[in-house]
Structures are given as structure tokens and as C-alpha cells.
């Protein structure tokens, strides 16, 4: 499953090479942070050099000039690595897009200027990635007019807003909303597992959870509930690492927005059914997972809070585990 950013080549060029350096650094940092939350590649117009080297940033000043100037500087080593790792896909639109009535879909700014990058961002419901050179690329959202041809042959216009990632500060403001949008696009347990590191960086899937997600056998509405609960667990772990919460409690999860019941196990269950609640950690160690979140129809998520690393292990996602002995 892939999620693109859309490179806004309309935001170039800069007025002078002197304005380029600082913004290239910010641009590359945005690329890295976006990749870490799940944006796997950047859509770019065919007019843009897919290697980025021949992209003209200012009159007569290309990205290669910046690269050659900084490639041997130790403080730029990580940025150069990010630059070389940028995955670009061209053109902005595929044959499949055209088969899906792309020709009946147009986007332009309020001043009537048509921009292919904005059209691609609206079509894919993706954020723009812009250089903050001038208005309207120095703000977010960017207001556009979307025109579509109705079934009756009439042009229907609507005003929409596009997320515009033009600064690190703006990215941080948009980050939570972008993560939520990426999460909603996940429609299977396998996709969730593939995106888990980006969506839930403070969670570790282990025990039976990975296999259960790969072979997800429950309705989509359950998956949505699972994603919401995992998001709360990840938020807890982030807040814990930052010192914003003192430690784990069921009530802390509820305060962070958990809408489902959470509890531990009774001493009787832990004594008689301990083995069914023991799962292997990624290290191979076997531990008791007693805390669990309860969903309808007996679905449970069993987790273990690791106080040494401020992370949460997810060991089981499925039907509730036994609490009574089978009749003889």
C-alpha cells in the first residue's frame, strides 16, 4: 500500500540562489519526517528531473549545484543521504487515472490559474510539498476550485482546501491529521502490519498479533476499532517517553481517548490460564500479557507495557482467551 506526497513544482524558482540553502534543508527534513509516518514516495510532474539533480531552484542554480557544494561537509551527510533516497514517481497521472474519468476533473486557484500539481493533490487526496517562495505557497491550506463534470453533463464547482507542507512547523501541525488519514486508508490487517512502524512507532507487535493481522478474519468495522485503540496506546507511550504522564494506568488510556473497556486479569485467571496469556517478545523472552482492551463480540487486544523502554508490546489481537475450564 502506497501513499504519495505531490511535489509542487509551481512554487519554483527562488528569486536568488542565496535564498535556497535554508529551504532545501527544511524541504529534506520534511521529506524524511513524512516518510517516517507512511508517505512512501513523491509524485512529480514530467517536467521535473526524476533524479532532482537538474531541478532548477533559482535562475541558473540547480539542485546539483547545492549537492556538489555540500556533499563533503560532515554536517550535511544525513541530508545528502535523505536527498539520494527520495523516491519519485512520474508522471503525475497514470493510465488508470485517465480510465477513471480524470479528464472530467480539473483544479485551479481562485485567480483561475490551473496547476497540474494541485490537480494531482486533489485527485489523490494527498498533501502538497512546496517551497515557501511566494503566495500562496507560504501558507496552508491552499484554497482551490475543483470542477467536475456531472452525469447530466453539467460542470459542478466546489471550493476545497489542500494541505500544503511548506515548513517544518506546518508539518508538525499537520502530522496528527495526516497520520489519522493514512490510518483510515488501511483496509486490511496485512496493510496495518506493513504500516505499523510508521503509524505506531512506540508499539511492537509480537506473540500471535503479527500472524493474526496477516490473516485478518474479522469485519472492517472491527479493524477501525483496533486502529483507534492502537493509536491511543501509541499516544500514551509517546507522552510517557516525553514525561507528560507519570506511568501506565487504565484511566490514563481513557483520558487519552480510549472508548473501549480496558482491564487486567483476575488472580484466578492468571493462576489457571496463565499459559494462554503468555506471548514471546521480539527478544524471544516469554511474558505474561494480562492487560487487554475489550471490543464487541469478544474481540480482545492483549498488551504489555515496557517501563524500561517506554514502549508497548501487542501480543494478541483476536477472540477472547479462555476464562473457564472446558467441561470434561
Short mmCIF file of the C-alpha atoms (twelve columns), coordinates in Angstrom:
data_MODEL
# 
_entry.id   MODEL 
# 
loop_
_atom_site.group_PDB 
_atom_site.id 
_atom_site.type_symbol 
_atom_site.label_atom_id 
_atom_site.label_alt_id 
_atom_site.label_comp_id 
_atom_site.label_asym_id 
_atom_site.label_seq_id 
_atom_site.Cartn_x 
_atom_site.Cartn_y 
_atom_site.Cartn_z 
_atom_site.pdbx_PDB_model_num 
ATOM 1   C CA . UNK A 1   0.000   0.000   0.000   1 
ATOM 2   C CA . UNK A 2   1.453   3.370   -1.014  1 
ATOM 3   C CA . UNK A 3   0.754   6.972   -0.087  1 
ATOM 4   C CA . UNK A 4   2.232   9.872   -2.094  1 
ATOM 5   C CA . UNK A 5   3.119   13.459  -1.464  1 
ATOM 6   C CA . UNK A 6   2.785   15.735  -4.503  1 
ATOM 7   C CA . UNK A 7   5.769   17.929  -5.342  1 
ATOM 8   C CA . UNK A 8   4.565   21.441  -6.118  1 
ATOM 9   C CA . UNK A 9   6.951   22.474  -8.899  1 
ATOM 10  C CA . UNK A 10  4.836   25.620  -9.354  1 
ATOM 11  C CA . UNK A 11  6.460   27.005  -6.181  1 
ATOM 12  C CA . UNK A 12  9.798   27.345  -8.023  1 
ATOM 13  C CA . UNK A 13  12.008  29.184  -8.770  1 
ATOM 14  C CA . UNK A 14  13.514  31.059  -5.850  1 
ATOM 15  C CA . UNK A 15  14.330  34.677  -6.549  1 
ATOM 16  C CA . UNK A 16  18.068  34.062  -5.981  1 
ATOM 17  C CA . UNK A 17  20.493  31.225  -5.091  1 
ATOM 18  C CA . UNK A 18  21.109  32.869  -1.712  1 
ATOM 19  C CA . UNK A 19  17.526  32.037  -0.685  1 
ATOM 20  C CA . UNK A 20  17.895  28.348  -1.475  1 
ATOM 21  C CA . UNK A 21  20.156  26.810  1.179   1 
ATOM 22  C CA . UNK A 22  17.982  27.077  4.283   1 
ATOM 23  C CA . UNK A 23  14.831  25.977  2.481   1 
ATOM 24  C CA . UNK A 24  16.483  22.922  0.938   1 
ATOM 25  C CA . UNK A 25  17.435  21.754  4.419   1 
ATOM 26  C CA . UNK A 26  13.845  22.200  5.612   1 
ATOM 27  C CA . UNK A 27  12.479  20.522  2.466   1 
ATOM 28  C CA . UNK A 28  14.626  17.430  3.010   1 
ATOM 29  C CA . UNK A 29  13.698  17.247  6.695   1 
ATOM 30  C CA . UNK A 30  10.013  17.355  5.732   1 
ATOM 31  C CA . UNK A 31  10.617  14.552  3.217   1 
ATOM 32  C CA . UNK A 32  12.232  12.416  5.920   1 
ATOM 33  C CA . UNK A 33  9.535   13.043  8.534   1 
ATOM 34  C CA . UNK A 34  6.774   12.395  6.001   1 
ATOM 35  C CA . UNK A 35  8.394   9.108   5.034   1 
ATOM 36  C CA . UNK A 36  8.596   8.072   8.684   1 
ATOM 37  C CA . UNK A 37  4.816   8.402   9.103   1 
ATOM 38  C CA . UNK A 38  3.985   6.489   5.929   1 
ATOM 39  C CA . UNK A 39  4.350   8.648   2.801   1 
ATOM 40  C CA . UNK A 40  6.353   6.300   0.621   1 
ATOM 41  C CA . UNK A 41  7.075   8.387   -2.487  1 
ATOM 42  C CA . UNK A 42  6.664   11.783  -4.145  1 
ATOM 43  C CA . UNK A 43  4.572   12.324  -7.255  1 
ATOM 44  C CA . UNK A 44  6.253   14.760  -9.629  1 
ATOM 45  C CA . UNK A 45  5.405   16.340  -12.951 1 
ATOM 46  C CA . UNK A 46  7.180   15.028  -16.046 1 
ATOM 47  C CA . UNK A 47  8.912   18.399  -16.404 1 
ATOM 48  C CA . UNK A 48  10.839  17.697  -13.166 1 
ATOM 49  C CA . UNK A 49  14.076  15.731  -13.373 1 
ATOM 50  C CA . UNK A 50  13.361  12.435  -11.599 1 
ATOM 51  C CA . UNK A 51  16.852  12.431  -10.069 1 
ATOM 52  C CA . UNK A 52  16.323  16.013  -8.784  1 
ATOM 53  C CA . UNK A 53  19.864  16.978  -9.898  1 
ATOM 54  C CA . UNK A 54  18.661  19.029  -12.881 1 
ATOM 55  C CA . UNK A 55  15.831  20.688  -10.991 1 
ATOM 56  C CA . UNK A 56  16.369  24.457  -11.345 1 
ATOM 57  C CA . UNK A 57  15.862  26.020  -7.929  1 
ATOM 58  C CA . UNK A 58  16.768  29.581  -8.939  1 
ATOM 59  C CA . UNK A 59  17.754  31.084  -12.268 1 
ATOM 60  C CA . UNK A 60  20.895  29.207  -13.331 1 
ATOM 61  C CA . UNK A 61  21.171  27.390  -9.966  1 
ATOM 62  C CA . UNK A 62  20.310  23.690  -9.914  1 
ATOM 63  C CA . UNK A 63  19.932  21.134  -7.139  1 
ATOM 64  C CA . UNK A 64  23.194  19.575  -8.363  1 
ATOM 65  C CA . UNK A 65  24.951  22.830  -7.525  1 
ATOM 66  C CA . UNK A 66  23.693  22.612  -3.958  1 
ATOM 67  C CA . UNK A 67  24.613  18.920  -3.763  1 
ATOM 68  C CA . UNK A 68  28.152  19.409  -5.059  1 
ATOM 69  C CA . UNK A 69  28.684  22.329  -2.709  1 
ATOM 70  C CA . UNK A 70  27.715  20.366  0.432   1 
ATOM 71  C CA . UNK A 71  28.367  16.696  -0.373  1 
ATOM 72  C CA . UNK A 72  31.683  16.574  1.513   1 
ATOM 73  C CA . UNK A 73  30.539  18.506  4.571   1 
ATOM 74  C CA . UNK A 74  30.126  16.177  7.613   1 
ATOM 75  C CA . UNK A 75  27.171  18.166  8.962   1 
ATOM 76  C CA . UNK A 76  25.299  17.610  5.697   1 
ATOM 77  C CA . UNK A 77  25.926  13.868  5.463   1 
ATOM 78  C CA . UNK A 78  22.457  12.862  6.691   1 
ATOM 79  C CA . UNK A 79  20.723  15.414  4.461   1 
ATOM 80  C CA . UNK A 80  22.596  14.169  1.408   1 
ATOM 81  C CA . UNK A 81  21.504  10.654  2.293   1 
ATOM 82  C CA . UNK A 82  17.876  11.801  2.504   1 
ATOM 83  C CA . UNK A 83  18.243  13.581  -0.845  1 
ATOM 84  C CA . UNK A 84  19.537  10.439  -2.530  1 
ATOM 85  C CA . UNK A 85  16.771  8.314   -1.005  1 
ATOM 86  C CA . UNK A 86  13.868  10.386  -2.328  1 
ATOM 87  C CA . UNK A 87  11.593  8.047   -4.281  1 
ATOM 88  C CA . UNK A 88  9.896   9.865   -7.147  1 
ATOM 89  C CA . UNK A 89  7.081   8.639   -9.354  1 
ATOM 90  C CA . UNK A 90  6.245   10.225  -12.685 1 
ATOM 91  C CA . UNK A 91  4.047   11.312  -14.372 1 
ATOM 92  C CA . UNK A 92  1.513   12.872  -12.029 1 
ATOM 93  C CA . UNK A 93  -1.291  10.795  -13.546 1 
ATOM 94  C CA . UNK A 94  -1.401  7.183   -14.677 1 
ATOM 95  C CA . UNK A 95  -3.387  5.443   -17.386 1 
ATOM 96  C CA . UNK A 96  -5.634  4.106   -14.636 1 
ATOM 97  C CA . UNK A 97  -6.366  7.673   -13.529 1 
ATOM 98  C CA . UNK A 98  -7.395  8.516   -17.084 1 
ATOM 99  C CA . UNK A 99  -9.661  5.468   -17.220 1 
ATOM 100 C CA . UNK A 100 -11.328 6.756   -14.030 1 
ATOM 101 C CA . UNK A 101 -12.505 9.975   -15.729 1 
ATOM 102 C CA . UNK A 102 -9.534  12.196  -14.899 1 
ATOM 103 C CA . UNK A 103 -10.377 14.294  -17.967 1 
ATOM 104 C CA . UNK A 104 -13.635 15.304  -16.266 1 
ATOM 105 C CA . UNK A 105 -11.746 16.640  -13.231 1 
ATOM 106 C CA . UNK A 106 -9.919  19.982  -13.088 1 
ATOM 107 C CA . UNK A 107 -8.433  22.147  -10.345 1 
ATOM 108 C CA . UNK A 108 -7.330  25.759  -10.352 1 
ATOM 109 C CA . UNK A 109 -6.522  28.558  -7.939  1 
ATOM 110 C CA . UNK A 110 -9.041  31.266  -7.145  1 
ATOM 111 C CA . UNK A 111 -7.306  33.504  -9.681  1 
ATOM 112 C CA . UNK A 112 -8.165  30.927  -12.380 1 
ATOM 113 C CA . UNK A 113 -4.542  29.728  -12.710 1 
ATOM 114 C CA . UNK A 114 -4.557  25.997  -13.461 1 
ATOM 115 C CA . UNK A 115 -1.811  23.978  -11.740 1 
ATOM 116 C CA . UNK A 116 -1.147  20.341  -12.524 1 
ATOM 117 C CA . UNK A 117 0.377   19.633  -9.089  1 
ATOM 118 C CA . UNK A 118 -2.737  20.943  -7.346  1 
ATOM 119 C CA . UNK A 119 -4.873  18.803  -9.629  1 
ATOM 120 C CA . UNK A 120 -2.816  15.739  -8.639  1 
ATOM 121 C CA . UNK A 121 -3.030  16.591  -4.931  1 
ATOM 122 C CA . UNK A 122 -6.820  16.942  -5.077  1 
ATOM 123 C CA . UNK A 123 -7.215  13.821  -7.235  1 
ATOM 124 C CA . UNK A 124 -5.151  11.678  -4.831  1 
ATOM 125 C CA . UNK A 125 -6.284  13.454  -1.650  1 
ATOM 126 C CA . UNK A 126 -2.583  13.998  -0.914  1 
ATOM 127 C CA . UNK A 127 -0.592  16.852  0.658   1 
ATOM 128 C CA . UNK A 128 1.395   19.288  -1.448  1 
ATOM 129 C CA . UNK A 129 5.129   19.584  -0.840  1 
ATOM 130 C CA . UNK A 130 6.105   23.177  -1.629  1 
ATOM 131 C CA . UNK A 131 8.987   25.589  -1.324  1 
ATOM 132 C CA . UNK A 132 7.822   28.756  0.524   1 
ATOM 133 C CA . UNK A 133 8.861   31.153  -2.231  1 
ATOM 134 C CA . UNK A 134 5.760   33.341  -2.527  1 
ATOM 135 C CA . UNK A 135 1.993   33.420  -2.013  1 
ATOM 136 C CA . UNK A 136 0.024   31.147  -1.984  1 
ATOM 137 C CA . UNK A 137 2.799   28.616  -1.303  1 
ATOM 138 C CA . UNK A 138 3.754   30.193  2.038   1 
ATOM 139 C CA . UNK A 139 0.540   29.138  3.782   1 
ATOM 140 C CA . UNK A 140 -1.646  26.111  4.397   1 
ATOM 141 C CA . UNK A 141 -4.242  25.199  3.393   1 
ATOM 142 C CA . UNK A 142 -4.238  26.348  -0.228  1 
ATOM 143 C CA . UNK A 143 -7.764  27.143  -1.402  1 
ATOM 144 C CA . UNK A 144 -8.660  25.800  -4.845  1 
ATOM 145 C CA . UNK A 145 -11.688 25.421  -7.093  1 
ATOM 146 C CA . UNK A 146 -12.437 21.846  -8.158  1 
ATOM 147 C CA . UNK A 147 -14.525 21.358  -11.287 1 
ATOM 148 C CA . UNK A 148 -16.098 18.040  -12.209 1 
ATOM 149 C CA . UNK A 149 -18.481 17.028  -14.973 1 
ATOM 150 C CA . UNK A 150 -21.728 15.611  -13.623 1 
ATOM 151 C CA . UNK A 151 -23.650 12.692  -15.106 1 
ATOM 152 C CA . UNK A 152 -26.004 15.204  -16.718 1 
ATOM 153 C CA . UNK A 153 -23.118 16.942  -18.471 1 
ATOM 154 C CA . UNK A 154 -23.009 19.988  -16.198 1 
ATOM 155 C CA . UNK A 155 -19.816 21.388  -14.693 1 
ATOM 156 C CA . UNK A 156 -20.068 21.286  -10.904 1 
ATOM 157 C CA . UNK A 157 -17.685 23.557  -8.991  1 
ATOM 158 C CA . UNK A 158 -16.679 23.299  -5.344  1 
ATOM 159 C CA . UNK A 159 -14.177 25.109  -3.168  1 
ATOM 160 C CA . UNK A 160 -11.693 22.816  -1.426  1 
ATOM 161 C CA . UNK A 161 -8.575  23.204  0.698   1 
ATOM 162 C CA . UNK A 162 -5.308  21.391  0.096   1 
ATOM 163 C CA . UNK A 163 -2.764  20.673  2.808   1 
ATOM 164 C CA . UNK A 164 0.475   22.447  1.875   1 
ATOM 165 C CA . UNK A 165 3.657   21.262  3.602   1 
ATOM 166 C CA . UNK A 166 5.856   24.325  3.192   1 
ATOM 167 C CA . UNK A 167 7.732   24.361  6.519   1 
ATOM 168 C CA . UNK A 168 8.752   22.091  9.371   1 
ATOM 169 C CA . UNK A 169 6.381   23.949  11.675  1 
ATOM 170 C CA . UNK A 170 3.494   23.343  9.297   1 
ATOM 171 C CA . UNK A 171 4.370   19.658  9.031   1 
ATOM 172 C CA . UNK A 172 4.237   19.275  12.812  1 
ATOM 173 C CA . UNK A 173 0.841   20.994  12.880  1 
ATOM 174 C CA . UNK A 174 -0.485  18.648  10.199  1 
ATOM 175 C CA . UNK A 175 1.241   15.486  11.435  1 
ATOM 176 C CA . UNK A 176 -1.529  14.059  13.631  1 
ATOM 177 C CA . UNK A 177 -4.184  14.683  10.982  1 
ATOM 178 C CA . UNK A 178 -2.013  13.135  8.278   1 
ATOM 179 C CA . UNK A 179 -1.387  10.051  10.402  1 
ATOM 180 C CA . UNK A 180 -5.115  9.708   11.011  1 
ATOM 181 C CA . UNK A 181 -5.829  9.985   7.289   1 
ATOM 182 C CA . UNK A 182 -3.197  7.373   6.466   1 
ATOM 183 C CA . UNK A 183 -4.653  5.074   9.098   1 
ATOM 184 C CA . UNK A 184 -8.171  5.386   7.646   1 
ATOM 185 C CA . UNK A 185 -6.893  4.271   4.244   1 
ATOM 186 C CA . UNK A 186 -5.793  0.940   5.712   1 
ATOM 187 C CA . UNK A 187 -8.427  -1.670  4.920   1 
ATOM 188 C CA . UNK A 188 -6.794  -4.949  5.960   1 
ATOM 189 C CA . UNK A 189 -4.774  -6.369  8.810   1 
ATOM 190 C CA . UNK A 190 -1.874  -7.022  6.442   1 
ATOM 191 C CA . UNK A 191 -1.776  -3.349  5.406   1 
ATOM 192 C CA . UNK A 192 -1.913  -2.299  9.042   1 
ATOM 193 C CA . UNK A 193 1.053   -4.519  9.853   1 
ATOM 194 C CA . UNK A 194 3.016   -3.134  6.877   1 
ATOM 195 C CA . UNK A 195 2.407   0.446   8.047   1 
ATOM 196 C CA . UNK A 196 2.687   -0.242  11.786  1 
ATOM 197 C CA . UNK A 197 6.186   1.175   12.208  1 
ATOM 198 C CA . UNK A 198 5.133   4.476   10.636  1 
ATOM 199 C CA . UNK A 199 1.714   4.762   12.283  1 
ATOM 200 C CA . UNK A 200 2.600   3.376   15.714  1 
ATOM 201 C CA . UNK A 201 6.345   3.920   16.289  1 
ATOM 202 C CA . UNK A 202 6.066   3.255   20.030  1 
ATOM 203 C CA . UNK A 203 4.313   -0.111  19.641  1 
ATOM 204 C CA . UNK A 204 5.919   -3.501  18.962  1 
ATOM 205 C CA . UNK A 205 3.853   -6.327  17.510  1 
ATOM 206 C CA . UNK A 206 4.846   -9.788  18.723  1 
ATOM 207 C CA . UNK A 207 3.387   -13.051 20.018  1 
ATOM 208 C CA . UNK A 208 0.369   -14.006 17.931  1 
ATOM 209 C CA . UNK A 209 -0.509  -10.444 16.880  1 
ATOM 210 C CA . UNK A 210 1.547   -10.374 13.675  1 
ATOM 211 C CA . UNK A 211 0.079   -13.642 12.372  1 
ATOM 212 C CA . UNK A 212 -3.430  -12.546 13.360  1 
ATOM 213 C CA . UNK A 213 -3.094  -9.298  11.402  1 
ATOM 214 C CA . UNK A 214 -1.670  -11.053 8.334   1 
ATOM 215 C CA . UNK A 215 -4.656  -13.424 8.361   1 
ATOM 216 C CA . UNK A 216 -7.270  -10.896 9.465   1 
ATOM 217 C CA . UNK A 217 -10.660 -12.622 9.505   1 
ATOM 218 C CA . UNK A 218 -12.939 -10.013 11.059  1 
ATOM 219 C CA . UNK A 219 -15.160 -7.297  9.509   1 
ATOM 220 C CA . UNK A 220 -13.684 -3.908  8.546   1 
ATOM 221 C CA . UNK A 221 -15.532 -2.129  11.368  1 
ATOM 222 C CA . UNK A 222 -13.518 -4.161  13.897  1 
ATOM 223 C CA . UNK A 223 -10.300 -3.143  12.175  1 
ATOM 224 C CA . UNK A 224 -11.293 0.523   12.564  1 
ATOM 225 C CA . UNK A 225 -11.827 -0.001  16.284  1 
ATOM 226 C CA . UNK A 226 -8.494  -1.798  16.605  1 
ATOM 227 C CA . UNK A 227 -6.704  1.080   14.834  1 
ATOM 228 C CA . UNK A 228 -8.275  3.637   17.182  1 
ATOM 229 C CA . UNK A 229 -7.164  1.656   20.238  1 
ATOM 230 C CA . UNK A 230 -3.628  1.178   18.887  1 
ATOM 231 C CA . UNK A 231 -3.418  4.900   18.245  1 
ATOM 232 C CA . UNK A 232 -4.316  5.623   21.888  1 
ATOM 233 C CA . UNK A 233 -1.699  3.128   23.106  1 
ATOM 234 C CA . UNK A 234 0.921   4.769   20.890  1 
ATOM 235 C CA . UNK A 235 -0.045  8.239   22.138  1 
ATOM 236 C CA . UNK A 236 0.285   7.007   25.720  1 
ATOM 237 C CA . UNK A 237 3.781   5.657   25.033  1 
ATOM 238 C CA . UNK A 238 4.819   8.931   23.364  1 
ATOM 239 C CA . UNK A 239 3.512   11.011  26.281  1 
ATOM 240 C CA . UNK A 240 5.201   8.666   28.726  1 
ATOM 241 C CA . UNK A 241 8.567   8.995   26.998  1 
ATOM 242 C CA . UNK A 242 8.164   12.789  26.992  1 
ATOM 243 C CA . UNK A 243 7.278   12.864  30.703  1 
ATOM 244 C CA . UNK A 244 3.738   14.094  30.082  1 
ATOM 245 C CA . UNK A 245 2.256   11.146  32.004  1 
ATOM 246 C CA . UNK A 246 3.807   9.546   35.064  1 
ATOM 247 C CA . UNK A 247 3.198   5.931   34.054  1 
ATOM 248 C CA . UNK A 248 0.630   3.423   32.938  1 
ATOM 249 C CA . UNK A 249 -2.916  3.150   34.249  1 
ATOM 250 C CA . UNK A 250 -6.199  2.121   32.666  1 
ATOM 251 C CA . UNK A 251 -7.561  5.545   33.486  1 
ATOM 252 C CA . UNK A 252 -4.715  7.225   31.583  1 
ATOM 253 C CA . UNK A 253 -5.797  5.424   28.392  1 
ATOM 254 C CA . UNK A 254 -9.372  6.567   28.934  1 
ATOM 255 C CA . UNK A 255 -8.203  10.156  29.428  1 
ATOM 256 C CA . UNK A 256 -6.300  9.911   26.123  1 
ATOM 257 C CA . UNK A 257 -9.484  8.951   24.292  1 
ATOM 258 C CA . UNK A 258 -9.852  5.173   24.571  1 
ATOM 259 C CA . UNK A 259 -13.536 4.431   24.036  1 
ATOM 260 C CA . UNK A 260 -13.454 0.756   24.981  1 
ATOM 261 C CA . UNK A 261 -13.172 -1.056  28.304  1 
ATOM 262 C CA . UNK A 262 -9.658  -1.896  29.441  1 
ATOM 263 C CA . UNK A 263 -8.730  -4.161  32.340  1 
ATOM 264 C CA . UNK A 264 -6.281  -6.669  33.731  1 
ATOM 265 C CA . UNK A 265 -6.938  -10.297 34.644  1 
ATOM 266 C CA . UNK A 266 -8.204  -11.679 37.928  1 
ATOM 267 C CA . UNK A 267 -5.867  -13.662 40.129  1 
ATOM 268 C CA . UNK A 268 -7.896  -16.802 39.323  1 
ATOM 269 C CA . UNK A 269 -7.489  -16.388 35.568  1 
ATOM 270 C CA . UNK A 270 -3.771  -15.646 35.937  1 
ATOM 271 C CA . UNK A 271 -3.365  -18.777 38.048  1 
ATOM 272 C CA . UNK A 272 -5.392  -21.215 35.930  1 
ATOM 273 C CA . UNK A 273 -4.947  -19.804 32.418  1 
ATOM 274 C CA . UNK A 274 -1.560  -18.140 32.578  1 
ATOM 275 C CA . UNK A 275 -0.110  -20.121 29.662  1 
ATOM 276 C CA . UNK A 276 -2.789  -18.905 27.250  1 
ATOM 277 C CA . UNK A 277 -1.782  -15.311 28.019  1 
ATOM 278 C CA . UNK A 278 1.973   -15.725 27.701  1 
ATOM 279 C CA . UNK A 279 3.489   -14.496 24.437  1 
ATOM 280 C CA . UNK A 280 7.011   -14.176 23.088  1 
ATOM 281 C CA . UNK A 281 8.570   -10.728 22.898  1 
ATOM 282 C CA . UNK A 282 10.730  -9.830  19.864  1 
ATOM 283 C CA . UNK A 283 13.748  -10.764 22.042  1 
ATOM 284 C CA . UNK A 284 12.397  -14.306 22.396  1 
ATOM 285 C CA . UNK A 285 11.536  -13.906 26.069  1 
ATOM 286 C CA . UNK A 286 8.096   -15.169 27.071  1 
ATOM 287 C CA . UNK A 287 5.995   -12.837 29.220  1 
ATOM 288 C CA . UNK A 288 2.522   -12.692 30.717  1 
ATOM 289 C CA . UNK A 289 0.194   -10.257 28.928  1 
ATOM 290 C CA . UNK A 290 -2.707  -9.533  31.253  1 
ATOM 291 C CA . UNK A 291 -3.827  -6.018  30.314  1 
ATOM 292 C CA . UNK A 292 -6.335  -6.067  27.481  1 
ATOM 293 C CA . UNK A 293 -8.824  -3.881  25.643  1 
ATOM 294 C CA . UNK A 294 -12.293 -5.322  25.135  1 
ATOM 295 C CA . UNK A 295 -14.309 -4.937  21.930  1 
ATOM 296 C CA . UNK A 296 -17.734 -6.234  20.969  1 
ATOM 297 C CA . UNK A 297 -18.292 -9.892  20.044  1 
ATOM 298 C CA . UNK A 298 -15.449 -10.965 22.288  1 
ATOM 299 C CA . UNK A 299 -12.548 -9.365  20.375  1 
ATOM 300 C CA . UNK A 300 -9.560  -8.563  22.593  1 
ATOM 301 C CA . UNK A 301 -6.198  -6.807  22.246  1 
ATOM 302 C CA . UNK A 302 -3.656  -8.006  24.822  1 
ATOM 303 C CA . UNK A 303 -0.708  -5.706  25.504  1 
ATOM 304 C CA . UNK A 304 2.302   -5.390  27.774  1 
ATOM 305 C CA . UNK A 305 3.752   -2.057  28.917  1 
ATOM 306 C CA . UNK A 306 7.554   -1.961  28.991  1 
ATOM 307 C CA . UNK A 307 8.643   0.610   31.578  1 
ATOM 308 C CA . UNK A 308 12.333  0.395   30.647  1 
ATOM 309 C CA . UNK A 309 11.904  1.487   27.011  1 
ATOM 310 C CA . UNK A 310 8.570   3.370   27.168  1 
ATOM 311 C CA . UNK A 311 7.075   1.101   24.534  1 
ATOM 312 C CA . UNK A 312 4.007   -1.136  24.426  1 
ATOM 313 C CA . UNK A 313 4.082   -4.721  23.151  1 
ATOM 314 C CA . UNK A 314 0.995   -6.013  21.348  1 
ATOM 315 C CA . UNK A 315 0.858   -9.775  21.789  1 
ATOM 316 C CA . UNK A 316 -2.630  -10.856 20.776  1 
ATOM 317 C CA . UNK A 317 -5.496  -9.499  18.629  1 
ATOM 318 C CA . UNK A 318 -8.480  -11.813 18.346  1 
ATOM 319 C CA . UNK A 319 -11.266 -13.716 20.096  1 
ATOM 320 C CA . UNK A 320 -11.227 -13.612 23.886  1 
ATOM 321 C CA . UNK A 321 -8.967  -16.109 25.580  1 
ATOM 322 C CA . UNK A 322 -10.390 -18.843 27.852  1 
ATOM 323 C CA . UNK A 323 -11.534 -17.973 31.353  1 
ATOM 324 C CA . UNK A 324 -13.239 -21.272 32.222  1 
ATOM 325 C CA . UNK A 325 -12.100 -24.844 32.081  1 
ATOM 326 C CA . UNK A 326 -13.554 -26.987 29.305  1 
ATOM 327 C CA . UNK A 327 -16.196 -29.404 30.606  1 
ATOM 328 C CA . UNK A 328 -14.946 -32.964 30.968  1 
# 
